[in-house]
Structure formats: C-alpha cells, structure tokens
Amino acid sequence: MTKKDYELIAKVIKDNFEAFKALEIHPSHWQGLLSGELSREFAKDNPKFDSYKFAKACGMKVTK
C-alpha cells in the first residue's frame, strides 16, 4: 500500500465518524457502514475492485 492508500482510508474514517455517531447506532453496525464507504472510494480508484470480496474480508455476512 502507498501513502495515498493510507490517507484515503484515514479520510473516509474521519469524514464519516461524526455522521455515524449522529445516527446513534450500535458500534457493531459501523462495520457495514464503514466498509461500504471504503468500497465506494476503492471502486473509484480501481474499476475492477470487488466490493463483495472486500465485505467478506471485513467480516461481513454477505450474499451474492
């Protein structure tokens, strides 16, 4: 991974933290919200990015 990758991940977390907190949801639900936001950003950078595989790697229960 490059510095650009780490900066992107940090930005997604930072930009979404307050929004997630405002939703007053249980922290366990943040996993899905955060992985979804990261997936969107990764897909912008790489059209072949597989969000399904990423969600599985994040520990999400997903069906295709």
CORKAWO-V253431 format. One record per residue. N is the residue number from 1. RES is the residue in three letters. PHI is phi in degrees with one decimal (* if undefined). OMEGA is omega in degrees with one decimal (* if undefined). Layout:
# CORKAWO-V253431
N:RES:PHI:OMEGA  N:RES:PHI:OMEGA
This chain:
# CORKAWO-V253431
1:MET:*:-178.3  2:THR:-107.9:176.2  3:LYS:-57.3:178.8  4:LYS:-59.4:179.5  5:ASP:-63.3:-179.4  6:TYR:-63.2:178.8  7:GLU:-65.4:178.3  8:LEU:-63.4:-179.5  9:ILE:-62.8:179.2  10:ALA:-61.8:-179.5  11:LYS:-64.7:179.9  12:VAL:-62.1:179.5  13:ILE:-63.7:-178.7  14:LYS:-61.5:-177.2  15:ASP:-65.0:-175.3  16:ASN:-102.5:-175.3  17:PHE:-57.4:-177.9  18:GLU:-64.0:179.6  19:ALA:-64.3:179.5  20:PHE:-65.2:-179.5  21:LYS:-62.7:-179.2  22:ALA:-65.6:179.6  23:LEU:-71.3:-179.0  24:GLU:51.5:177.2  25:ILE:-103.2:178.2  26:HIS:-64.5:-178.6  27:PRO:-53.1:179.6  28:SER:-65.0:178.8  29:HIS:-78.6:178.7  30:TRP:-61.6:-179.5  31:GLN:-55.2:-179.8  32:GLY:-67.6:179.8  33:LEU:-64.7:-178.0  34:LEU:-68.7:179.2  35:SER:-64.8:176.8  36:GLY:-66.6:178.4  37:GLU:-64.0:178.4  38:LEU:-63.1:178.8  39:SER:-57.3:179.3  40:ARG:-60.3:179.9  41:GLU:-67.6:-179.5  42:PHE:-64.7:179.9  43:ALA:-66.8:176.0  44:LYS:-63.7:-177.5  45:ASP:-81.3:-175.7  46:ASN:-140.0:-178.7  47:PRO:-60.1:179.5  48:LYS:-91.4:-179.8  49:PHE:-59.4:-177.5  50:ASP:-104.1:-178.3  51:SER:-63.3:178.7  52:TYR:-62.2:179.1  53:LYS:-62.3:-179.9  54:PHE:-63.8:179.3  55:ALA:-60.5:177.1  56:LYS:-61.7:-179.9  57:ALA:-64.0:177.8  58:CYS:-80.2:178.7  59:GLY:92.3:-179.4  60:MET:-79.5:173.2  61:LYS:-90.1:-175.7  62:VAL:-126.2:174.0  63:THR:-125.6:-177.6  64:LYS:-101.8:*
